[in-house]
Amino acid sequence: MFTHDTTLRVRYGETDQMGYVYYGTYPLYFEVGRVEALRSLGFPYRAIEEQGVMLPVHDMQVKYHKPARYDDALTIRTTIRTMPGVRIIFDYQVLDANGTLLTEASTTLVFVDRATGRPRMAMQELMDALAPYFT
């Protein structure tokens, strides 16, 4: 299992009239988490796309436990629990500065060949980078 933590601070424009982070903002936080997790493995999105591979989101599930508020420091904990194939599943936990679980989610992304628009297997180099976390 591979896990990576990314921190960010809630900006005013990400909150709603109640002062809570707007629910539609969380997918952006999840994207930050997965982009930085892949970057930490040596696979920035730009490099993946330059190889002719796209990673569209197939589905997303979210459960909101407690609200985050303006100026809160958040940790986005991103986990890959299984080796990718044609799909890669990212699990997320959004934690406040005290480690309290605020939100949890999961997204499934599909590896797609840019030229054909068809699903394809994950790049071997990515599977090789993840392999030590699954032995």
N, C-alpha and C positions, 0 to 999 in steps of 0.2 A: 504494500500500500504506500503510495506517495502522497505526502502532504506538504503544502507550502502556505505560509502566512504572509499576507500583504496588509499594510495599514493605510488608512485614509481618514480624513476628517470631513465630517458632514458640512457641506456648504449651505448657506442660507437658501439659495435657489432650489435646493433639493428637498425643501420642507414644504408642507401644506399649511393651510390656515390654522390647523391645530398645533403647529410647531413640530409635528412628527415628520420623519422622512417619508415622503410620498411613496406609496407602494410601487408605483411605476419606475421609481429610481433604482430599486434593488437589482433588476436585471443588469443595469450598468455596473453596479458593484460586483456582480458575479462575473461580468466580462473582465473587469480589472483583475479579479482574482485568478481567472483561468489564463489570461494573457501573461500575467506575471509568473504564474506557476510554470507555464510552458517555456517562458524566457529563462527561468532558473534552470531548466533542463537543457538549455542551449538551443531552444527552438522558438525564437521570436516569430510572431505572426507574419511579419513581413517576409522572413526567410521561407516560411511554409508556403506562402502565396507565390513567392518567386519560383518555387518548385512546381507551380501549376496545381496546387492543392488548395481547395476552399474548405471551410469548416462551418457550414450553416447549422444553426440550432434546429434540431428536430422536435424536441419537446422540453418543457420546463415545469417543475412542480415547486411550489413555495409554501412554507408554513411560517406565518408571522406570530411570534410569541410575545414580544414586547417591543414598543417603539424605540427607535433611535431618534435623537433630537439634534437640532442645530448645534454645531461645534463639538459634538461628541467625537472622540477618537475611536475608530472602529478597527477591528481586525477581521479580515476576510480570510477564513481558513478554507483552502481549496484542497480537496482530496480526490485522487484517482484510485479507486478501490480494485479495479480489474484492468488487465492489459487491454489495450484497444485492439480492435479489428477493423471493421468498416465503420464502427461507431466508437466514440469515446464518451464516457460518462464522468461528469464532474459533480462532486457533492460539495456543498458550501455550508459553512457556519459563519454567521455574522455575530461577533462578540463585542461587547462594550469594553471599556478600559479595565473593568473589574473582572472580566472573563465571563460575564453573564451572557447566556445564549439568547440573542434577540430574534434571529431569523435562521431558518435552515431551508436549503433548497437543493435541487438536483437539475442538471441540464444534460441532455444527450445531444451530441453533435455528430455529424456524419462527414467522413472524409469524401470529398467530391473532386473528381478530375475536372479542372477548369475548362479544358478543351472540349470534353465530351458531355459534361454535365452529369456524368454517371458516378454512382458510388464506387469507391475503390478502397483498397486496404490502406491502413496507416503506413506511413513511411517506415521502412526497416530501421532507419537511424533513430527514430523516436522510440520504437519498441526496444531497441538496444539500450537506449538511455534509461528507460523505465525498468528494464529487466532486473537490475539489482534490488529494486524495491519489492519484488514479487518472488524472491527465492527463499 
